[in-house]
Amino acid sequence: MLPLEDIAFQLVALPPISSKRTEPWIAGVLQTVDAAWLVVDLADPACAEHLLAICTEPAQRRITLSDRWPDLSADSDTQRLLRK
């Protein structure tokens, strides 16, 4: 674990996600995490197709990759707790 203030980070390297072959246990790993980094090789001419496959494959297992943190609007319970 990598401690930073009151947060502990754990970096885990996973096998590639692709439309051809994705390890079945990756879905279980992704469902239990709070956040994930997605790394894409922008030098690869096919990176757009790879990104589409990376987002489509987990979606088939009801896992959504998003660039937004879930509901941190002013009306959310999290924000009300933080103000107390």
C-alpha positions as semicolon CSV with decimal commas, in nm:
position;residue;x (nm);y (nm);z (nm)
1;M;0,000;0,000;0,000
2;L;0,111;0,351;-0,080
3;P;0,001;0,588;0,197
4;L;-0,087;0,948;0,110
5;E;-0,234;1,153;0,394
6;D;-0,537;0,947;0,507
7;I;-0,564;0,738;0,188
8;A;-0,390;0,410;0,106
9;F;-0,333;0,338;-0,264
10;Q;-0,270;-0,006;-0,402
11;L;-0,149;-0,035;-0,760
12;V;-0,234;-0,360;-0,932
13;A;-0,131;-0,442;-1,288
14;L;-0,402;-0,631;-1,472
15;P;-0,387;-0,820;-1,801
16;P;-0,518;-0,634;-2,106
17;I;-0,890;-0,595;-2,166
18;S;-0,984;-0,670;-2,527
19;S;-1,273;-0,797;-2,734
20;K;-1,072;-1,107;-2,825
21;R;-0,985;-1,229;-2,477
22;T;-1,047;-1,089;-2,132
23;E;-0,977;-1,284;-1,816
24;P;-1,314;-1,363;-1,651
25;W;-1,192;-1,269;-1,302
26;I;-1,116;-0,908;-1,404
27;A;-1,485;-0,817;-1,368
28;G;-1,477;-0,919;-1,002
29;V;-1,168;-0,710;-0,939
30;L;-1,314;-0,402;-1,109
31;Q;-1,643;-0,430;-0,919
32;T;-1,468;-0,402;-0,583
33;V;-1,247;-0,098;-0,648
34;D;-1,323;0,263;-0,562
35;A;-1,136;0,398;-0,864
36;A;-0,924;0,278;-1,154
37;W;-0,674;0,435;-1,392
38;L;-0,705;0,359;-1,757
39;V;-0,382;0,380;-1,954
40;V;-0,398;0,403;-2,333
41;D;-0,104;0,417;-2,573
42;L;-0,183;0,729;-2,777
43;A;0,106;0,652;-3,014
44;D;-0,084;0,344;-3,136
45;P;-0,286;0,433;-3,449
46;A;-0,563;0,196;-3,335
47;C;-0,593;0,346;-2,985
48;A;-0,951;0,470;-3,050
49;E;-1,063;0,118;-3,138
50;H;-0,884;-0,020;-2,834
51;L;-1,052;0,236;-2,610
52;L;-1,393;0,142;-2,749
53;A;-1,322;-0,227;-2,679
54;I;-1,197;-0,143;-2,330
55;C;-1,523;0,037;-2,249
56;T;-1,751;-0,216;-2,422
57;E;-1,610;-0,533;-2,269
58;P;-1,668;-0,437;-1,900
59;A;-2,011;-0,294;-1,991
60;Q;-2,117;-0,646;-2,088
61;R;-2,050;-0,738;-1,726
62;R;-2,238;-0,432;-1,591
63;I;-1,923;-0,233;-1,516
64;T;-1,920;0,128;-1,630
65;L;-1,601;0,323;-1,678
66;S;-1,657;0,695;-1,624
67;D;-1,452;1,012;-1,612
68;R;-1,671;1,147;-1,330
69;W;-1,682;1,067;-0,960
70;P;-2,035;0,960;-0,861
71;D;-2,271;1,236;-0,739
72;L;-2,062;1,489;-0,552
73;S;-2,316;1,763;-0,621
74;A;-2,408;2,014;-0,353
75;D;-2,726;1,816;-0,272
76;S;-2,557;1,482;-0,220
77;D;-2,529;1,311;0,119
78;T;-2,149;1,320;0,090
79;Q;-2,141;1,698;0,062
80;R;-2,382;1,738;0,355
81;L;-2,157;1,519;0,571
82;L;-1,845;1,711;0,466
83;R;-2,002;2,043;0,570
84;K;-2,068;1,921;0,928
